[in-house]
Amino acid sequence: MLIYIADDEENIRNLVRAFLKNEGYEVEVFESGDLLFEAFGKKECDLVILDIMMSGNSGLVICAKLRAISDVPIIMLTAKDTEEDYVSGLALGSDDYFTKPFSPVKLTMRVKAMLRRIEMQRPSTNNEITFSDIKILPDKLTAYCNNEALSLTKTEFNLLSYLLENKDKAISRDELLTTIWGYENVVESRATDDTVKRLRKKLDKAGSVISIKTVWGYGFKVGVKGEEV
């Protein structure tokens, strides 16, 4: 599998490339997001690692440009540890997030898990999933709200599908991390909560009556607004 990395710090590019190549991945590195995006237009990769603060267009801009043409998994890197950065990156469609300084071992673990999940994951059913005003066609990787297509990333689509398939029970964060992201329980990530927040906003914007309720200290459960969950 091919991985693209854009970071303006040479030592970080080389370090991450070395760890990923040691795991058998093909890796190409770029000094800027603009160069990565140009390369992506010529040859798509299987996963992108993007620094936010770079010369030229920022990683956030490149993330948005990539997401407009592809659902390739994107992991963001940044030296800033602020809620604003988390929200901005995830709102633009990134799948996960790492704050510098970070452990290249942990980053490699997440990359392996994400790519393994993508390679092995198949829709659990080809049957249409319907719940209230939401309809999901797993074989087409498409979700609808009141017959209007929802603009979802692959991760958001998989998360919504899994929650609806299990609408009669609460799903733990650990189960979601394992099933949707492919992460082992020992991997720490805000991906679940942040993706749920993003999915909620998209459902609200579409006017859906579906609600993703937080089960405090455990996980999430899908239901209909105004009804007990």
C-alpha positions as a Markdown table, in Angstrom:
| # | Residue | x | y | z |
|---|---|---|---|---|
| 1 | Met | 0.0 | 0.0 | 0.0 |
| 2 | Leu | 1.1 | 3.5 | -0.8 |
| 3 | Ile | 1.3 | 6.3 | 1.8 |
| 4 | Tyr | 1.9 | 10.0 | 1.1 |
| 5 | Ile | 3.4 | 12.2 | 3.8 |
| 6 | Ala | 3.6 | 16.0 | 3.7 |
| 7 | Asp | 5.6 | 17.8 | 6.4 |
| 8 | Asp | 8.0 | 20.7 | 6.2 |
| 9 | Glu | 10.3 | 19.2 | 8.8 |
| 10 | Glu | 12.7 | 16.9 | 7.1 |
| 11 | Asn | 13.5 | 14.9 | 10.2 |
| 12 | Ile | 9.9 | 14.1 | 10.8 |
| 13 | Arg | 9.4 | 13.1 | 7.1 |
| 14 | Asn | 12.4 | 10.8 | 7.3 |
| 15 | Leu | 11.5 | 9.4 | 10.7 |
| 16 | Val | 7.9 | 8.5 | 9.8 |
| 17 | Arg | 8.9 | 7.2 | 6.4 |
| 18 | Ala | 11.5 | 4.9 | 8.0 |
| 19 | Phe | 9.0 | 3.4 | 10.5 |
| 20 | Leu | 6.4 | 2.9 | 7.8 |
| 21 | Lys | 8.8 | 1.4 | 5.2 |
| 22 | Asn | 10.0 | -1.0 | 8.0 |
| 23 | Glu | 6.4 | -2.3 | 8.1 |
| 24 | Gly | 6.5 | -2.9 | 4.3 |
| 25 | Tyr | 4.6 | 0.1 | 3.1 |
| 26 | Glu | 5.6 | 2.1 | 0.0 |
| 27 | Val | 6.1 | 5.7 | 1.2 |
| 28 | Glu | 6.5 | 9.0 | -0.7 |
| 29 | Val | 7.3 | 12.2 | 1.2 |
| 30 | Phe | 6.7 | 15.9 | 0.3 |
| 31 | Glu | 7.9 | 19.2 | 1.6 |
| 32 | Ser | 4.5 | 20.8 | 1.2 |
| 33 | Gly | 0.8 | 19.9 | 0.9 |
| 34 | Asp | 0.7 | 21.4 | -2.5 |
| 35 | Leu | 3.3 | 19.0 | -3.8 |
| 36 | Leu | 1.4 | 16.1 | -2.2 |
| 37 | Phe | -1.9 | 17.2 | -3.8 |
| 38 | Glu | -0.2 | 17.5 | -7.2 |
| 39 | Ala | 1.2 | 13.9 | -6.8 |
| 40 | Phe | -2.2 | 12.7 | -5.7 |
| 41 | Gly | -3.7 | 14.0 | -8.9 |
| 42 | Lys | -1.4 | 11.9 | -10.9 |
| 43 | Lys | -1.4 | 8.8 | -8.7 |
| 44 | Glu | -3.8 | 8.2 | -5.8 |
| 45 | Cys | -2.4 | 6.7 | -2.6 |
| 46 | Asp | -4.0 | 4.6 | 0.1 |
| 47 | Leu | -3.5 | 6.9 | 3.0 |
| 48 | Val | -2.3 | 10.5 | 3.6 |
| 49 | Ile | -0.4 | 12.0 | 6.6 |
| 50 | Leu | -0.6 | 15.8 | 6.6 |
| 51 | Asp | 1.0 | 18.4 | 8.7 |
| 52 | Ile | -1.2 | 21.4 | 9.3 |
| 53 | Met | 1.5 | 24.2 | 9.4 |
| 54 | Met | 3.4 | 24.2 | 6.1 |
| 55 | Ser | 4.5 | 26.6 | 3.5 |
| 56 | Gly | 2.0 | 27.3 | 0.7 |
| 57 | Asn | -1.5 | 26.0 | 1.4 |
| 58 | Ser | -1.9 | 24.7 | 5.0 |
| 59 | Gly | -2.7 | 21.1 | 5.7 |
| 60 | Leu | -6.3 | 22.0 | 6.5 |
| 61 | Val | -6.7 | 23.5 | 3.0 |
| 62 | Ile | -5.1 | 20.4 | 1.4 |
| 63 | Cys | -7.3 | 18.1 | 3.5 |
| 64 | Ala | -10.4 | 19.9 | 2.2 |
| 65 | Lys | -9.1 | 19.7 | -1.4 |
| 66 | Leu | -8.4 | 16.0 | -1.1 |
| 67 | Arg | -11.8 | 15.3 | 0.5 |
| 68 | Ala | -13.5 | 17.1 | -2.4 |
| 69 | Ile | -12.2 | 14.4 | -4.8 |
| 70 | Ser | -11.5 | 11.4 | -2.7 |
| 71 | Asp | -12.3 | 9.5 | 0.5 |
| 72 | Val | -8.7 | 8.5 | 1.1 |
| 73 | Pro | -8.0 | 8.2 | 4.8 |
| 74 | Ile | -6.3 | 11.3 | 6.2 |
| 75 | Ile | -4.3 | 11.6 | 9.4 |
| 76 | Met | -3.5 | 15.2 | 10.5 |
| 77 | Leu | -0.3 | 16.3 | 12.3 |
| 78 | Thr | 0.1 | 19.6 | 14.2 |
| 79 | Ala | 2.2 | 21.2 | 16.8 |
| 80 | Lys | -0.9 | 22.9 | 18.2 |
| 81 | Asp | -2.9 | 21.1 | 20.8 |
| 82 | Thr | -6.1 | 23.1 | 20.8 |
| 83 | Glu | -9.7 | 22.2 | 20.4 |
| 84 | Glu | -9.9 | 24.5 | 17.4 |
| 85 | Asp | -7.4 | 22.5 | 15.5 |
| 86 | Tyr | -9.3 | 19.2 | 16.3 |
| 87 | Val | -12.6 | 20.7 | 15.2 |
| 88 | Ser | -11.1 | 22.3 | 12.1 |
| 89 | Gly | -9.3 | 19.1 | 10.9 |
| 90 | Leu | -12.2 | 16.8 | 11.6 |
| 91 | Ala | -14.8 | 19.1 | 10.1 |
| 92 | Leu | -12.9 | 19.1 | 6.9 |
| 93 | Gly | -12.9 | 15.4 | 6.7 |
| 94 | Ser | -9.7 | 14.0 | 8.4 |
| 95 | Asp | -10.0 | 10.6 | 9.9 |
| 96 | Asp | -7.7 | 11.0 | 12.9 |
| 97 | Tyr | -5.3 | 13.4 | 14.5 |
| 98 | Phe | -1.8 | 13.4 | 16.1 |
| 99 | Thr | -0.3 | 16.3 | 18.1 |
| 100 | Lys | 3.5 | 16.9 | 17.9 |
| 101 | Pro | 5.7 | 15.7 | 19.5 |
| 102 | Phe | 4.3 | 12.2 | 18.9 |
| 103 | Ser | 5.5 | 8.7 | 19.0 |
| 104 | Pro | 6.3 | 7.3 | 15.6 |
| 105 | Val | 5.5 | 3.9 | 17.0 |
| 106 | Lys | 2.0 | 4.9 | 18.0 |
| 107 | Leu | 1.5 | 6.6 | 14.6 |
| 108 | Thr | 2.6 | 3.5 | 12.8 |
| 109 | Met | 0.2 | 1.4 | 14.9 |
| 110 | Arg | -2.7 | 3.7 | 13.9 |
| 111 | Val | -1.7 | 3.6 | 10.2 |
| 112 | Lys | -1.5 | -0.2 | 10.3 |
| 113 | Ala | -4.8 | -0.5 | 12.0 |
| 114 | Met | -6.5 | 2.0 | 9.6 |
| 115 | Leu | -5.1 | 0.3 | 6.5 |
| 116 | Arg | -5.9 | -3.1 | 7.8 |
| 117 | Arg | -9.5 | -2.1 | 8.4 |
| 118 | Ile | -9.9 | -0.6 | 4.9 |
| 119 | Glu | -8.4 | -3.7 | 3.3 |
| 120 | Met | -10.5 | -6.2 | 5.3 |
| 121 | Gln | -13.7 | -4.2 | 5.9 |
| 122 | Arg | -16.7 | -5.1 | 3.8 |
| 123 | Pro | -20.3 | -4.0 | 4.2 |
| 124 | Ser | -21.7 | -6.4 | 6.8 |
| 125 | Thr | -24.8 | -6.7 | 4.6 |
| 126 | Asn | -25.8 | -5.7 | 1.1 |
| 127 | Asn | -29.4 | -5.2 | 2.3 |
| 128 | Glu | -30.8 | -1.7 | 2.6 |
| 129 | Ile | -30.7 | -0.3 | 6.1 |
| 130 | Thr | -33.6 | 2.0 | 7.0 |
| 131 | Phe | -34.3 | 3.8 | 10.3 |
| 132 | Ser | -36.7 | 6.7 | 10.5 |
| 133 | Asp | -35.7 | 9.2 | 7.8 |
| 134 | Ile | -32.3 | 7.6 | 7.1 |
| 135 | Lys | -31.7 | 5.0 | 4.3 |
| 136 | Ile | -28.3 | 3.3 | 3.7 |
| 137 | Leu | -27.3 | 1.3 | 0.7 |
| 138 | Pro | -24.2 | -0.6 | 1.8 |
| 139 | Asp | -23.3 | -1.9 | -1.6 |
| 140 | Lys | -23.2 | 1.6 | -3.0 |
| 141 | Leu | -21.6 | 3.2 | 0.1 |
| 142 | Thr | -24.4 | 5.8 | 0.1 |
| 143 | Ala | -26.6 | 7.2 | 2.8 |
| 144 | Tyr | -29.8 | 9.2 | 2.3 |
| 145 | Cys | -31.8 | 11.5 | 4.6 |
| 146 | Asn | -35.3 | 12.0 | 3.3 |
| 147 | Asn | -34.2 | 10.7 | -0.1 |
| 148 | Glu | -31.4 | 13.3 | -0.3 |
| 149 | Ala | -27.8 | 11.9 | -0.4 |
| 150 | Leu | -25.7 | 12.7 | 2.6 |
| 151 | Ser | -22.1 | 13.9 | 2.1 |
| 152 | Leu | -20.3 | 11.5 | 4.3 |
| 153 | Thr | -16.7 | 10.4 | 4.5 |
| 154 | Lys | -16.1 | 6.6 | 4.4 |
| 155 | Thr | -15.5 | 6.6 | 8.2 |
| 156 | Glu | -18.7 | 8.6 | 8.9 |
| 157 | Phe | -20.6 | 6.2 | 6.6 |
| 158 | Asn | -19.2 | 3.2 | 8.3 |
| 159 | Leu | -19.9 | 4.7 | 11.8 |
| 160 | Leu | -23.5 | 5.6 | 10.9 |
| 161 | Ser | -24.1 | 2.2 | 9.3 |
| 162 | Tyr | -22.8 | 0.3 | 12.3 |
| 163 | Leu | -24.9 | 2.4 | 14.8 |
| 164 | Leu | -28.1 | 1.8 | 12.7 |
| 165 | Glu | -27.3 | -1.9 | 12.4 |
| 166 | Asn | -27.1 | -2.0 | 16.2 |
| 167 | Lys | -29.9 | 0.5 | 16.9 |
| 168 | Asp | -31.4 | -1.6 | 19.7 |
| 169 | Lys | -28.3 | -1.4 | 21.9 |
| 170 | Ala | -25.6 | 1.0 | 23.1 |
| 171 | Ile | -22.2 | 0.6 | 21.5 |
| 172 | Ser | -19.1 | 1.2 | 23.5 |
| 173 | Arg | -16.2 | 3.4 | 22.3 |
| 174 | Asp | -13.9 | 0.4 | 22.4 |
| 175 | Glu | -16.2 | -1.5 | 20.1 |
| 176 | Leu | -16.4 | 1.3 | 17.7 |
| 177 | Leu | -12.6 | 1.9 | 17.7 |
| 178 | Thr | -12.1 | -1.8 | 17.0 |
| 179 | Thr | -14.8 | -2.2 | 14.4 |
| 180 | Ile | -14.7 | 1.1 | 12.5 |
| 181 | Trp | -11.1 | 2.2 | 12.9 |
| 182 | Gly | -9.5 | -1.2 | 13.5 |
| 183 | Tyr | -7.6 | 0.1 | 16.6 |
| 184 | Glu | -6.8 | -2.2 | 19.4 |
| 185 | Asn | -8.1 | -1.0 | 22.8 |
| 186 | Val | -4.6 | 0.1 | 23.9 |
| 187 | Val | -4.5 | 2.7 | 21.2 |
| 188 | Glu | -5.6 | 6.1 | 22.5 |
| 189 | Ser | -7.7 | 8.2 | 20.1 |
| 190 | Arg | -10.3 | 10.9 | 20.1 |
| 191 | Ala | -11.4 | 9.7 | 16.7 |
| 192 | Thr | -14.7 | 8.1 | 18.0 |
| 193 | Asp | -16.0 | 11.2 | 19.8 |
| 194 | Asp | -14.9 | 13.7 | 17.2 |
| 195 | Thr | -16.4 | 11.7 | 14.3 |
| 196 | Val | -19.7 | 11.3 | 16.2 |
| 197 | Lys | -19.7 | 15.1 | 16.7 |
| 198 | Arg | -19.1 | 15.6 | 13.0 |
| 199 | Leu | -21.8 | 13.1 | 12.0 |
| 200 | Arg | -24.3 | 14.8 | 14.4 |
| 201 | Lys | -23.8 | 18.1 | 12.7 |
| 202 | Lys | -24.3 | 16.6 | 9.2 |
| 203 | Leu | -27.5 | 14.9 | 10.3 |
| 204 | Asp | -28.8 | 18.1 | 11.9 |
| 205 | Lys | -27.9 | 20.1 | 8.8 |
| 206 | Ala | -29.8 | 17.6 | 6.7 |
| 207 | Gly | -32.8 | 18.0 | 9.0 |
| 208 | Ser | -32.8 | 14.4 | 10.2 |
| 209 | Val | -34.7 | 13.4 | 13.3 |
| 210 | Ile | -32.1 | 10.8 | 14.0 |
| 211 | Ser | -30.1 | 11.4 | 17.3 |
| 212 | Ile | -26.8 | 9.9 | 18.3 |
| 213 | Lys | -27.0 | 9.9 | 22.1 |
| 214 | Thr | -24.0 | 9.8 | 24.4 |
| 215 | Val | -24.2 | 7.0 | 26.9 |
| 216 | Trp | -22.0 | 8.6 | 29.6 |
| 217 | Gly | -18.9 | 6.6 | 30.5 |
| 218 | Tyr | -19.6 | 4.0 | 27.9 |
| 219 | Gly | -20.4 | 5.0 | 24.3 |
| 220 | Phe | -23.3 | 5.9 | 22.0 |
| 221 | Lys | -26.7 | 4.8 | 21.0 |
| 222 | Val | -28.8 | 5.9 | 18.0 |
| 223 | Gly | -32.4 | 6.9 | 18.4 |
| 224 | Val | -35.1 | 9.4 | 17.3 |
| 225 | Lys | -35.1 | 12.9 | 18.7 |
| 226 | Gly | -37.7 | 13.4 | 21.5 |
| 227 | Glu | -37.8 | 9.7 | 22.2 |
| 228 | Glu | -36.2 | 7.9 | 25.1 |
| 229 | Val | -33.0 | 6.1 | 24.2 |
